[in-house]
Amino acid sequence: MIDQATPAAGSGQNNPPDYETKAELARRLGVSERTIANLMGRGLPYLALTGKLRRFPRRAVDDWLASQQVRRA
């Protein structure tokens, strides 16, 4: 049985990657890598693979950002 939720290889669909580097995430969000580091300290979800190697799961990051309240002055 073929999982219809997952497109077959070479199907021509351009799906975003499941995980991003800090630079890729910063570029997508339009912020600096330092801002990403600050958000990591505030609970931004990431995977610590080895040493300083970190990857950010796209869906978990998007869900986390959506759950954060924006404070207006």
TORROLUM-789760 format. One record per residue (C-alpha): residue number from 1; residue in one letter; chain; x, y, z. Coordinates in Angstrom, 3 decimals, always signed. Each point is the difference from the previous one (the first is absolute). Last residue first. Layout:
REC,NUM,A,A,X,Y,Z
...
# end
This chain:
REC,73,A,A,+3.606,+48.486,+24.226
REC,72,R,A,-1.161,-3.073,-1.897
REC,71,R,A,+0.830,-3.486,+1.162
REC,70,V,A,-0.258,-2.703,-2.632
REC,69,Q,A,-1.095,-3.285,+1.493
REC,68,Q,A,+1.850,-3.145,-1.004
REC,67,S,A,-2.055,-2.984,-1.151
REC,66,A,A,+0.476,+0.727,-3.704
REC,65,L,A,+3.767,+0.063,+0.478
REC,64,W,A,-0.066,-3.407,+1.688
REC,63,D,A,-2.173,-1.511,-2.751
REC,62,D,A,+2.315,+1.368,-2.715
REC,61,V,A,+3.065,-1.307,+1.849
REC,60,A,A,-1.593,-3.434,+0.462
REC,59,R,A,-0.911,-0.172,-3.706
REC,58,R,A,+3.466,+1.048,-1.206
REC,57,P,A,+2.046,-2.243,+2.279
REC,56,F,A,+3.100,+2.078,+0.829
REC,55,R,A,+3.400,-1.622,-0.273
REC,54,R,A,+2.991,+0.595,+2.248
REC,53,L,A,+3.655,-1.005,-0.342
REC,52,K,A,+2.002,+1.650,+2.794
REC,51,G,A,+1.287,-3.233,+1.492
REC,50,T,A,-2.076,-2.723,-1.643
REC,49,L,A,-3.700,-0.265,-0.896
REC,48,A,A,-1.740,+2.529,+2.225
REC,47,L,A,-3.543,+0.083,-1.375
REC,46,Y,A,-1.945,+3.227,+0.184
REC,45,P,A,-3.175,+1.462,+1.479
REC,44,L,A,-0.003,+3.735,+0.820
REC,43,G,A,-0.283,+0.117,+3.794
REC,42,R,A,+1.168,+3.441,+1.088
REC,41,G,A,+3.703,-0.842,-0.195
REC,40,M,A,-0.513,-1.219,-3.555
REC,39,L,A,-1.697,+3.340,-0.717
REC,38,N,A,+3.214,+1.818,+0.913
REC,37,A,A,+2.007,-2.257,-2.339
REC,36,I,A,-2.527,+0.681,-2.781
REC,35,T,A,+0.401,+3.731,+0.638
REC,34,R,A,+3.776,-0.407,-0.297
REC,33,E,A,-0.513,-1.736,-3.358
REC,32,S,A,-1.644,+3.201,-1.172
REC,31,V,A,-3.649,+0.360,-0.966
REC,30,G,A,-2.042,-0.287,-3.209
REC,29,L,A,-1.840,-3.155,+1.071
REC,28,R,A,+1.144,-2.059,-2.995
REC,27,R,A,+3.541,+1.440,+0.148
REC,26,A,A,+0.289,-0.716,+3.731
REC,25,L,A,-1.275,-3.543,-0.519
REC,24,E,A,+2.480,-0.663,-2.809
REC,23,A,A,+2.888,+1.424,+2.042
REC,22,K,A,-0.938,-2.029,+3.094
REC,21,T,A,-0.202,-3.141,-2.114
REC,20,E,A,-3.369,-1.339,-1.087
REC,19,Y,A,-1.865,-3.281,+0.417
REC,18,D,A,-3.042,-1.430,-1.804
REC,17,P,A,+1.140,+1.382,-3.349
REC,16,P,A,-2.486,+2.034,-2.060
REC,15,N,A,-2.024,-1.933,-2.600
REC,14,N,A,+0.501,+0.740,-3.703
REC,13,Q,A,-2.318,-2.436,-1.734
REC,12,G,A,+1.276,-1.390,-3.285
REC,11,S,A,-0.910,-3.592,+0.784
REC,10,G,A,+3.663,-0.964,-0.138
REC,9,A,A,-0.205,-2.012,+3.204
REC,8,A,A,-3.585,-0.909,+0.815
REC,7,P,A,-2.085,+2.443,+1.984
REC,6,T,A,-0.718,-0.884,+3.630
REC,5,A,A,-3.631,+0.324,+1.083
REC,4,Q,A,-1.009,-2.786,-2.421
REC,3,D,A,+1.904,-2.645,+1.950
REC,2,I,A,+0.261,-2.831,-2.513
REC,1,M,A,-1.348,-3.443,+0.921
# end
